[in-house]
Amino acid sequence: VTLHIQLNQKYPHSVPLIQITNAVGLSTNRISELLTLLQAKARECADLGAVMGWEMGQVVEGYLLDCAERRKREERKREEDMLKSRTSSADERKLLNLDADGYLS
């Protein structure tokens, strides 16, 4: 992800132009969500007259870390669900006294 911040003459008392490029692996919804977070942080900093470059970078870093953690949790859940599905299929075959090919044993 590349964050572009274009400052104007009123900086740091105004919100700069914010763009995100090279957002590999992020959906359009996630990019929009990140831009919303960045706009909110920029508005907060502008209201205080505070410099915001570092703050904006922190927002992006935090968001990407959250996305990575969310993906890990989702992947773990999928793996657990697959394992449960395999286990329940094996248990069902045992109950029905079927072999691995589905024939009565």
N, CA, C and O of each residue as an XYZ file, in Angstrom:
420
protein
N       0.857     -1.179      0.000
C       0.000      0.000      0.000
C       0.899      1.238      0.000
O       1.852      1.333      0.774
N       0.576      2.173     -0.880
C       1.283      3.448     -0.909
C       0.297      4.554     -0.549
O      -0.769      4.674     -1.152
N       0.666      5.349      0.433
C      -0.162      6.465      0.879
C       0.407      7.749      0.288
O       1.592      8.047      0.438
N      -0.461      8.506     -0.390
C      -0.071      9.798     -0.955
C      -0.831     10.887     -0.195
O      -2.053     10.834     -0.062
N      -0.089     11.863      0.294
C      -0.684     12.990      1.005
C      -0.224     14.263      0.301
O       0.967     14.571      0.279
N      -1.176     14.999     -0.275
C      -0.842     16.250     -0.960
C      -1.295     17.417     -0.087
O      -2.490     17.627      0.125
N      -0.325     18.163      0.408
C      -0.616     19.282      1.301
C      -1.020     20.511      0.504
O      -0.671     20.653     -0.668
N      -1.767     21.406      1.165
C      -2.124     22.678      0.527
C      -1.562     23.831      1.358
O      -0.895     23.604      2.367
N      -1.826     25.034      0.946
C      -1.244     26.214      1.608
C      -1.732     26.410      3.040
O      -1.060     27.061      3.841
N      -2.882     25.859      3.362
C      -3.433     26.037      4.708
C      -2.959     24.961      5.696
O      -3.333     24.989      6.869
N      -2.159     24.039      5.237
C      -1.642     22.989      6.107
C      -0.854     23.612      7.250
O      -0.084     24.537      6.994
N      -0.993     23.173      8.470
C      -1.675     21.973      8.941
C      -3.107     22.210      9.414
O      -3.668     21.376     10.124
N      -3.694     23.325      9.033
C      -5.050     23.653      9.485
C      -6.126     23.206      8.502
O      -7.286     23.593      8.645
N      -5.768     22.410      7.522
C      -6.758     21.891      6.575
C      -6.417     20.443      6.241
O      -5.288     19.988      6.422
N      -7.420     19.744      5.752
C      -7.251     18.332      5.395
C      -6.580     18.253      4.026
O      -7.048     18.875      3.072
N      -5.501     17.503      3.921
C      -4.828     17.366      2.627
C      -5.581     16.402      1.712
O      -6.505     15.711      2.143
N      -5.181     16.367      0.466
C      -5.698     15.372     -0.475
C      -5.033     14.047     -0.122
O      -3.810     13.972     -0.012
N      -5.833     13.010      0.054
C      -5.319     11.699      0.469
C      -5.660     10.675     -0.604
O      -6.809     10.577     -1.036
N      -4.663      9.918     -1.031
C      -4.869      8.859     -2.021
C      -4.121      7.609     -1.579
O      -3.097      7.680     -0.899
N      -4.660      6.463     -1.985
C      -4.005      5.181     -1.734
C      -3.800      4.506     -3.080
O      -4.732      4.411     -3.879
N      -2.589      4.041     -3.333
C      -2.301      3.266     -4.541
C      -1.584      1.979     -4.125
O      -1.202      1.802     -2.968
N      -1.418      1.107     -5.088
C      -0.727     -0.172     -4.853
C      -1.321     -0.946     -3.682
O      -0.596     -1.523     -2.872
N      -2.632     -0.949     -3.604
C      -3.323     -1.621     -2.501
C      -3.537     -3.100     -2.824
O      -4.669     -3.582     -2.874
N      -2.448     -3.794     -3.038
C      -2.495     -5.212     -3.387
C      -3.069     -6.005     -2.219
O      -2.607     -5.882     -1.085
N      -4.072     -6.814     -2.508
C      -4.672     -7.655     -1.479
C      -5.796     -7.002     -0.707
O      -6.395     -7.644      0.155
N      -6.102     -5.750     -0.985
C      -7.208     -5.073     -0.300
C      -8.375     -4.904     -1.262
O      -8.197     -4.457     -2.395
N      -9.557     -5.261     -0.808
C     -10.755     -5.084     -1.620
C     -11.107     -3.601     -1.703
O     -10.588     -2.782     -0.945
N     -11.987     -3.277     -2.626
C     -12.458     -1.897     -2.769
C     -13.097     -1.416     -1.472
O     -12.915     -0.265     -1.077
N     -13.842     -2.292     -0.813
C     -14.478     -1.925      0.461
C     -13.440     -1.611      1.533
O     -13.593     -0.652      2.289
N     -12.397     -2.411      1.595
C     -11.342     -2.188      2.591
C     -10.592     -0.877      2.308
O     -10.239     -0.150      3.237
N     -10.352     -0.580      1.028
C      -9.684      0.678      0.667
C     -10.562      1.857      1.081
O     -10.066      2.837      1.637
N     -11.858      1.763      0.812
C     -12.785      2.834      1.213
C     -12.800      3.008      2.725
O     -12.820      4.130      3.230
N     -12.790      1.891      3.440
C     -12.774      1.936      4.901
C     -11.498      2.623      5.408
O     -11.549      3.451      6.318
N     -10.367      2.272      4.813
C      -9.097      2.884      5.198
C      -9.091      4.384      4.890
O      -8.632      5.185      5.704
N      -9.599      4.759      3.716
C      -9.667      6.185      3.372
C     -10.544      6.956      4.353
O     -10.232      8.094      4.702
N     -11.628      6.349      4.795
C     -12.504      6.987      5.779
C     -11.757      7.213      7.089
O     -11.865      8.279      7.696
N     -10.999      6.208      7.522
C     -10.201      6.355      8.745
C      -9.149      7.459      8.592
O      -8.918      8.244      9.511
N      -8.521      7.501      7.419
C      -7.503      8.526      7.161
C      -8.111      9.922      7.138
O      -7.527     10.864      7.674
N      -9.271     10.059      6.527
C      -9.948     11.364      6.487
C     -10.288     11.829      7.905
O     -10.119     13.001      8.241
N     -10.769     10.898      8.728
C     -11.123     11.254     10.106
C      -9.887     11.705     10.879
O      -9.943     12.692     11.611
N      -8.778     10.993     10.723
C      -7.539     11.366     11.418
C      -7.037     12.722     10.903
O      -6.584     13.555     11.689
N      -7.115     12.940      9.600
C      -6.683     14.213      9.017
C      -7.531     15.360      9.555
O      -7.003     16.427      9.869
N      -8.826     15.149      9.663
C      -9.727     16.188     10.189
C      -9.376     16.477     11.641
O      -9.318     17.637     12.049
N      -9.142     15.436     12.416
C      -8.767     15.594     13.827
C      -7.476     16.413     13.957
O      -7.401     17.337     14.766
N      -6.483     16.073     13.171
C      -5.201     16.795     13.214
C      -5.353     18.240     12.728
O      -4.781     19.159     13.315
N      -6.121     18.435     11.658
C      -6.321     19.782     11.113
C      -7.042     20.672     12.122
O      -6.716     21.852     12.254
N      -8.015     20.116     12.830
C      -8.726     20.890     13.843
C      -7.789     21.366     14.953
O      -7.999     22.422     15.549
N      -6.751     20.568     15.220
C      -5.765     20.920     16.244
C      -4.594     21.724     15.675
O      -3.774     22.257     16.423
N      -4.525     21.805     14.339
C      -3.390     22.458     13.701
C      -2.111     21.649     13.856
O      -1.006     22.191     13.865
N      -2.290     20.337     13.976
C      -1.146     19.444     14.209
C      -0.637     18.859     12.897
O      -1.418     18.599     11.982
N       0.675     18.654     12.812
C       1.225     17.972     11.644
C       0.700     16.539     11.649
O       0.454     15.966     12.710
N       0.529     15.966     10.461
C      -0.196     14.703     10.431
C       0.443     13.580      9.632
O      -0.110     12.482      9.587
N       1.565     13.810      9.011
C       2.179     12.759      8.195
C       2.403     11.472      8.961
O       2.005     10.396      8.513
N       3.039     11.583     10.113
C       3.309     10.406     10.944
C       2.009      9.749     11.386
O       1.869      8.527     11.327
N       1.065     10.561     11.826
C      -0.226     10.051     12.287
C      -0.940      9.247     11.194
O      -1.523      8.195     11.456
N      -0.880      9.761      9.978
C      -1.535      9.077      8.852
C      -0.860      7.726      8.588
O      -1.528      6.724      8.335
N       0.471      7.721      8.650
C       1.193      6.466      8.483
C       0.823      5.453      9.545
O       0.710      4.260      9.261
N       0.633      5.925     10.772
C       0.228      5.045     11.865
C      -1.155      4.444     11.619
O      -1.391      3.277     11.935
N      -2.064      5.232     11.061
C      -3.401      4.729     10.741
C      -3.301      3.591      9.726
O      -3.931      2.547      9.893
N      -2.513      3.795      8.684
C      -2.356      2.765      7.650
C      -1.731      1.510      8.252
O      -2.213      0.401      8.024
N      -0.663      1.688      9.018
C       0.007      0.533      9.619
C      -0.951     -0.254     10.517
O      -1.021     -1.479     10.423
N      -1.676      0.433     11.372
C      -2.629     -0.232     12.259
C      -3.718     -0.959     11.491
O      -4.103     -2.075     11.843
N      -4.209     -0.322     10.445
C      -5.265     -0.936      9.640
C      -4.769     -2.210      8.962
O      -5.460     -3.229      8.963
N      -3.570     -2.149      8.383
C      -3.022     -3.327      7.703
C      -2.746     -4.462      8.685
O      -2.961     -5.630      8.358
N      -2.274     -4.129      9.878
C      -2.061     -5.161     10.894
C      -3.382     -5.804     11.306
O      -3.456     -7.020     11.481
N      -4.429     -4.985     11.461
C      -5.754     -5.513     11.787
C      -6.265     -6.430     10.675
O      -6.831     -7.488     10.951
N      -6.066     -6.026      9.426
C      -6.498     -6.850      8.289
C      -5.771     -8.192      8.283
O      -6.380     -9.235      8.047
N      -4.478     -8.158      8.543
C      -3.694     -9.399      8.560
C      -4.169    -10.319      9.673
O      -4.290    -11.527      9.474
N      -4.437     -9.759     10.830
C      -4.917    -10.559     11.958
C      -6.298    -11.137     11.662
O      -6.575    -12.292     11.984
N      -7.152    -10.337     11.054
C      -8.495    -10.798     10.684
C      -8.405    -11.966      9.697
O      -9.136    -12.949      9.820
N      -7.497    -11.849      8.713
C      -7.309    -12.928      7.736
C      -6.829    -14.206      8.417
O      -7.289    -15.300      8.088
N      -5.910    -14.067      9.360
C      -5.414    -15.245     10.082
C      -6.546    -15.930     10.836
O      -6.663    -17.155     10.811
N      -7.385    -15.133     11.512
C      -8.513    -15.715     12.249
C      -9.476    -16.421     11.307
O      -9.941    -17.522     11.601
N      -9.778    -15.789     10.170
C     -10.691    -16.395      9.205
C     -10.120    -17.696      8.650
O     -10.850    -18.673      8.485
N      -8.825    -17.715      8.362
C      -8.173    -18.915      7.846
C      -8.196    -20.028      8.894
O      -8.476    -21.182      8.569
N      -7.903    -19.684     10.148
C      -7.957    -20.678     11.225
C      -9.359    -21.263     11.348
O      -9.522    -22.470     11.524
N     -10.367    -20.406     11.254
C     -11.757    -20.877     11.364
C     -12.096    -21.817     10.210
O     -12.733    -22.848     10.424
N     -11.678    -21.474      8.984
C     -11.922    -22.353      7.836
C     -11.260    -23.710      8.038
O     -11.856    -24.752      7.763
N     -10.016    -23.684      8.523
C      -9.306    -24.942      8.768
C     -10.007    -25.774      9.836
O     -10.138    -26.989      9.692
N     -10.457    -25.122     10.906
C     -11.177    -25.831     11.966
C     -12.479    -26.412     11.439
O     -12.834    -27.544     11.766
N     -13.191    -25.640     10.623
C     -14.451    -26.116     10.049
C     -14.217    -27.316      9.134
O     -14.993    -28.272      9.147
N     -13.141    -27.264      8.334
C     -12.829    -28.398      7.462
C     -12.492    -29.631      8.284
O     -12.926    -30.735      7.957
N     -11.721    -29.448      9.348
C     -11.359    -30.568     10.203
C     -12.597    -31.160     10.863
O     -12.739    -32.380     10.933
N     -13.495    -30.303     11.347
C     -14.740    -30.782     11.948
C     -15.566    -31.556     10.934
O     -16.147    -32.592     11.256
N     -15.616    -31.048      9.707
C     -16.374    -31.704      8.654
C     -15.791    -33.087      8.360
O     -16.536    -34.058      8.229
N     -14.475    -33.180      8.255
C     -13.818    -34.468      8.003
C     -14.057    -35.426      9.153
O     -14.328    -36.607      8.938
N     -13.956    -34.917     10.379
C     -14.146    -35.754     11.558
C     -15.578    -36.270     11.618
O     -15.810    -37.442     11.914
N     -16.534    -35.394     11.336
C     -17.933    -35.829     11.403
C     -18.245    -36.822     10.288
O     -19.044    -37.736     10.493
N     -17.641    -36.667      9.124
C     -17.842    -37.635      8.033
C     -17.275    -38.989      8.417
O     -17.900    -40.018      8.161
N     -16.106    -39.001      9.024
C     -15.493    -40.266      9.465
C     -16.346    -40.910     10.548
O     -16.539    -42.125     10.549
N     -16.856    -40.100     11.470
C     -17.709    -40.624     12.532
C     -18.990    -41.216     11.960
O     -19.445    -42.269     12.408
N     -19.576    -40.536     10.963
C     -20.803    -41.041     10.335
C     -20.547    -42.386      9.657
O     -21.375    -43.292      9.751
N     -19.405    -42.522      8.972
C     -19.073    -43.797      8.321
C     -18.930    -44.907      9.346
O     -19.360    -46.036      9.113
N     -18.321    -44.584     10.488
C     -18.175    -45.584     11.545
C     -19.537    -46.006     12.067
O     -19.784    -47.195     12.270
N     -20.423    -45.042     12.287
C     -21.756    -45.358     12.788
C     -22.535    -46.226     11.810
O     -23.265    -47.128     12.223
N     -22.385    -45.961     10.526
C     -23.088    -46.719      9.493
C     -22.339    -47.986      9.113
O     -22.814    -48.775      8.296
N     -21.147    -48.182      9.717
C     -20.307    -49.346      9.447
C     -19.886    -49.379      7.979
O     -19.939    -50.426      7.334
N     -19.467    -48.218      7.453
C     -19.027    -48.109      6.065
C     -17.502    -47.999      6.016
O     -16.875    -47.454      6.924
N     -16.921    -48.526      4.938
C     -15.476    -48.347      4.759
C     -15.221    -46.990      4.124
O     -16.155    -46.215      3.915
N     -13.944    -46.693      3.811
C     -13.554    -45.386      3.265
C     -14.218    -45.096      1.918
O     -14.394    -43.932      1.558
N     -14.592    -46.156      1.160
C     -15.230    -45.960     -0.146
C     -16.752    -45.885     -0.054
O     -17.432    -45.700     -1.063
N     -17.283    -46.029      1.160
C     -18.727    -45.922      1.343
C     -19.476    -47.235      1.269
O     -20.706    -47.241      1.209
N     -18.756    -48.356      1.271
C     -19.397    -49.679      1.219
C     -19.508    -50.262      2.620
O     -18.660    -50.008      3.475
N     -20.569    -51.051      2.851
C     -20.729    -51.715      4.135
C     -19.542    -52.639      4.358
O     -19.104    -53.350      3.453
N     -19.038    -52.611      5.569
C     -17.905    -53.495      5.854
C     -18.302    -54.629      6.754
O     -17.468    -55.468      7.095
